[in-house]
Amino acid sequence: MIVSLFSVCFLAHCASGPPPSPLPPSASDLNVMGLTHLCQTKTQAKASWLKPGSKNTVWGNGSEYFQEISLPNPQGQWVVFNKDEIVVGVITVFPDGLSLDDYPSLRKTISQLPAAREFYLTSSQLLEGQIPESATLYRTGKTNTTHQYYVRHRPGKDDQLMMVVFVLDPYEALLDGNHPRFLSYLHTSTPQHEPKKTPASASSATDKDFLGLQQFARGEISLFASCGTQQPNLAQDAYQQAIQYGLSEPKQLAEAHHRLGLAFSRLEKFQEAQTSMEAALEILPHAANILNSYGTVLVNRKKIPAGIQAYEQALALQPAYAKVRFNLATVFEAINPKRAIQEFETFIVLAEDNPEEASRVAAAKAKIKILEQQ
């Protein structure tokens, strides 16, 4: 049984929101999800794959279910639901480990990934001068999800896969595979004198900051359609609750106000959006991304000079901010065509090699042709 952890290095993770850090593609021939799917509802889960009698514990303002599976490999599985009863993470632990030799596609994927974190499983061995078992975390994923693979290294033996974590990106920082409630389920080669304990509950994680972070993550998946559909009403509720709980990190608190403003904008509540953006700027007055959003809200409220000023402040802080260049050019189309052409041309230079900006680049080129004919 794992009785202690000795961390060697830590994985930096920012929960401020999309776009997620680009991760290498993930190819795997190991199916740990079965009928489980991220974004499923609890009703769907109970009707198809969540075992009756699975241990249910509180997870902040959500819930966590633990179930044991015997086939095709012995495993313990934690399924985490958010406040809206949506699956946001699945953690699967193989207590005896799995040989990667049986999964060549996954083994190849892992061999191509950099180590995200390394740690010892039994630090007591290190203190006794022995070579302890260690583990490495590898991260990969898809557009809105992150996959974590924990590989155990045993002196004189082959490596083993010991844990897999599938999680919606905004929740990754809240579901650390290093938590004792997951690692305590793992068997180690080090003899232990204590009996195996029931996996620990996550119910202790109920402080206001944790609850606020949960609500922030809930807002992210709703605003940015992590589960396929934008839900600005739900995002508004989530960010408001995150702010009410309080977030200890000023940058994230500012971002919660900013995101709340974006949710209001999606709902065309531009006065409320302006108030939220201004609250964000009181905390971070020199945040170019917030100034860009603020400028757009002001333009939507027909406050054109103030909107232009916000865009120009953003560019003074970050001259290569392509999206601001495009937004500013769009405002100038009707009032200063020459300036609009300049801004569109600058935008094209900055964004032409970015595939995600292809449609905007095409639009900018078309607008330049029209403006040149005026």
N, C-alpha and C positions, 0 to 999 in steps of 0.2 A: 504494500500500500504506500502511496505517496504521503510522506509526513512533512516534507519541506521543499522549498524551491530556492534555488540560487540563481538569480537572473544575471546573465552575462551582458546582454544588450537588449535594448527596448525598441519596439517598432513604433515609429512616429506615425500618428494617425490624426488627421484633422476631420472633425465631424461637422465642419462648417457648411457642407453641402455640395451639390453637383457643381461642375462636372467632376466625377470621381477621378482619382489618379488612374492613368491608363495602365492596365495590367496585361501581361502576355496572355495569349489565347490559352484556354484550358482544354486539353483532350484527355479523356479518362474512360477506361473500360470497367471502372468500379462504380456500381450503382448503389449508393448508400441511401438515396432518397426513397426508393421504392415508389409507392403511390403518393408520397409526400411531395408537396410543391409549395415553394414560397408564394405568398399572397393568397393562399387558400383561406377560406373562412373556417372558424372552429366547427361550425355545423357540417361543412364538407368533410373536414378531417375526421370527426366522430362517425360520420356515415360510411367512411371508406377504410381508413387505415389506423386511426388512433385507437389503441386497445382499450376496451372497457376496463375500468379499475386502474388506469394509469394514474400515478401519483400526481396530484395537482397542487401546486404551491403558488403563492403570490410572487410576481416579478414586478416590483414597483407598482405602476398602475396598469400592468398587464398580468399575464399568467404564464406559468411554465409547467409542462407535463413531462414526466419521466416514464419511459417504458423500456422493458428489456425484450430483446429479440434474439432468438436462437439460430435462425436460418436466414441466409446461407452461412453467416458467421456470427458467433456470439457477440453481442454489442449492446451497449446502453445508449439510449437516444433521448435527448432533451429537445422538446419542441416548444418554441417560445412564441407567444401571441402578444400583440400590443393591445392597447385599450379598445381598439375597434374589432378585436378578436380576429386579427389577420396574422397568418404565420409570417414572422419576420426573421426567424433564424432556426436552424436545425443543427444540433451538435451531436455527433455520433462518435462514441469512444469504443475502441476494440480492446477489451481488457487484456487479452493475450497477444495482441498485435497481429498484423497481417503481413505476410511476405509480399514485397513488391514484385518478386519474380512471377507471381501469379497474375499480375496486371501490367503487362509490358507498355501499354499506351500511357498509363498514369506514371509509370516509372520514367518513361522518356520525358514526359512533361516536367516532372519534378527535377530531372537532371539538368533541364535548361533554365530553371528558375534560380535567381539569387536568393540567398538566405535572408529572410526578413527578421528573424530573431533566433537566438541560440540560448539554451539554458540547461542547467543540470537538473535531473529528476530527483536525485537523492544527495543533497549537499553534505549530509553527515559522513558519507564515504570520503568526500574530499577532505573534510577535517581530520579523518583518520588516516590520510595518506594513501587511500585507495583510488583507483580510477573509477569514477561513477558513471552511471548511465547518463547520457545527455540526449537532447532532442533539438531538432531544428524546425522552425515554422517556415513554410513556403506559401506565398500568396499568389493567387491568380484570379480569374473571374471573367465575367461578361459585362454587358453595358451597365446594368443596375445592381449587380450582385458581386460579392467577393467570396472566393473559395479559399479556405485555409487548410493546408495539409501539414499535420505534425508527424514528423518521422523520428523514431527512436533509434539511437546509436548505442549498441551494446559491445563492450570490449570483447574481441575475439569471435563475434557472431555477426550475422547479416543484419542489415537495417530492417526495421519494421515500421509500417504505418500504424500509428496508434490513435489518431483522431482526425476527423474531418469536420469542418465548420462551414456551412453554407448560410449566408446572411445577406439581407438587403443592405446596401452600402451605408446608409445613414445610421444603421444600428450596429455596425461592426465594432465601434469603440465601446459599446455597452455589453458586448458578448465576447469577452476575452477567453480563449481556450485555456489560458493558464490558471483560470480560477480553480481553487481546490475542489469545488463541487464536481468538476469534470475530471480532474487528474486523480482524485481519490478513487475513482472507479477502475483505474488502470492497475494491472498486476505488474510488479517489477521483479527482477531476478534477485533483488536484495531481500534476504529473509527478514520478515517482520514478526514481532512478538505480539502485536495487537490484532484482535479479530477484525475482519473486514467490516467497515461501517457503511451504513446506508448513505448514499450520496447526499451531500448537504444541500439544503434549500437556499434559494436566492432571495428569500423573503427579507433578509437583513438589509438589502439594498433599497431602502425606502427614504433616504434623506432627500431634502428638497432639491438639491442640485441634481441628483440622479433622476428624480421625477421630472425636473425641468429638461434635462437632456433627452429623456424618453419622449417628451412632448415635442421637442425640437425635431427629433428624428421622425416622429409621426407626421409633423408638418412637411418635412422634406419629401417623404414618399408620396404625400398627397398633392403637393404643389407641383412636383416634377414628374408625376405619373410613373413612379417606379413599378406599380402594378398594372400599368397600361392605360389608366384613365386619370386625368387631372381632376382633383376634387378641391377647388379653392375654398369652399365653405368649410370643409373639414380642416384644411390647412389653416384658415383663419382661427378656428377654435384652438387648434394645437399650439400655434405660436403665441396666442394670447395666454394660454395656460403656462407655456414655458416661461413667459415674462413674469407671470404672477408667482410661479414657484421661485423664480430667480435663477440666474446662471452666474456662477462665480467668476468666469472668465469674461472680462469686459468686451473683448472682440466678439465672442459668441452672443453675448447679450445684445450688442449692437446689430449683429447679423439677424437675431430673432426679430428685432424691430423692423429691419430691412425686409426680411422675408414676409413679415406680416403686411408690410406695405405692398409687396408684390401680390400677395393673396387678395388684398383689397382692390388692387388694380385689375386683376383678372375678373373680379366681380363688378368692375366699373364703379367702385366707390372711391373716386379719386380724391375727395376731400379727406377721407379717413386715411387713404394711402399717403397723402402729403404729411399728415400729422405723424404717421409712423416713421416715414423717412426722416423727418426732422428730429424725431427722438433718437434715431440711429446716428444721425450726424452730430448730435450733442455729445455722444460717447466717442465717436470716431469721425471728427470733422474733416480728416484728410483721406478718407477711403474713396478711391476713384470709382469703385463699382457701385457704391451707394450713391455717389454724386450723379452717376450716369442714370440710375433708376429714378432719382429725385428729379433730374432734368426731364425725363420722359413723363413723369406724373404732372409736372408743371405745364408742359406743353399740352397734355391732355386736358388740363384745366384752363387752356387758352392764355396762360401766363407765359407768352413766348419770350420776352426779354429775360425773365428770370430763368426760364428753361435753358436758354442759350448760355447764360452765365454759369449755370451748374455744369453743363457739358464742358465749357471752356476751363472751369476749375478742375474737372476730372482730367482733361488733357494736359493741363499744367503739371499735374502730378504724375501722369502716365501718358506721354506723347504718343506711344505706339499702341494705344488702346483702340483697336480697330472698330469695335462696335460703337464707340462714342463718335468716331469719325463719321460713320454711316448715319447715326442718329442726327448729328449736327448738320450734315449735308442735306438730309431730308427736310429739316426745318428751314434751311436757307433756300430750298428750291423755289419757294413762292416770293421770297423777299430779297434775295441776293443771289441770282443765278451764277454769277462768276465765282463767288465764294463756295457755292454748292458744288460746282465742277471741281474746284481745288480739293475740297474735302472728299468727294467721291474718288478722285484720282489717288489721293493719299490712302484712302481705305483700300483700294484695289492693290496698291503696292504692299500694304501690310497683310492683306488677307488672301491674296491670289493662290498661295501655295497651301492653304488650309482647306481640306476637303469639306469640313463642316460649314464653311462660309461660301461654298460654291454658288448657292442660289442667290445670296446677297451680292456676290461679285457680279454675277450675270445681270442682276437688277441695276447695279450701279453703272455698268457699262451702257445699258439701255438708256438710263436716265441722262447720262452724259451726252449721248447722241441727240436726245430731245432738247436738252438745254443749249447745246451748241447751235441749234437751228433757230433759237429764239432771237 
